Amino acid sequence: MINEWSVVAAGRLDGDGYESSQAAELALNAAILRAEIARGYEDFVAAFETFYADDVEVSREDSQETVHGKETVRALLYNFLVPLHIMAEIGGLLVSLQQSAIPGDVPQEAHSAWTLELVGASGATCTVKWRVFRKWLGSRVAYEHHYDHQQSGESLTSKDLKFHSSDPITSIQRPS
């Protein structure tokens, strides 16, 4: 029942819609929390591919726009994950992600609170908190809404990462 990413495969969840959506919510959040961005972004993408419907809709409270379709959401996901992975793997960024469920009683709907802590090589810290509302259609996310976004600490800059060489090259010699 567990695949190579330690994710419960959506097609393997049995039971009624409520039970499968609750099990899928737990499995999705566990997969996200287990993934390590410094090692790569592939586990995050695998969770997305496993748990999100082809016609998923994603929105946020600070935007009038709703993003439609898995292909469009996937592109946004890559635009977020790839730079974060590079900063963590090469730039010395420490990334910590926490999640807690928010109790609810509506079948096939789930709320959760997330905290992302970023600590630069300089020691500067930026913490971002938000909440997620998901509507499930069986074992697939049909709609996801991000709200209550909060940030503490300044945004990190390139000065907070260790991309800089300690001995800068003063000139580059070209072969003749």
Disulfide bonds with the S-S distance in Angstrom:
none
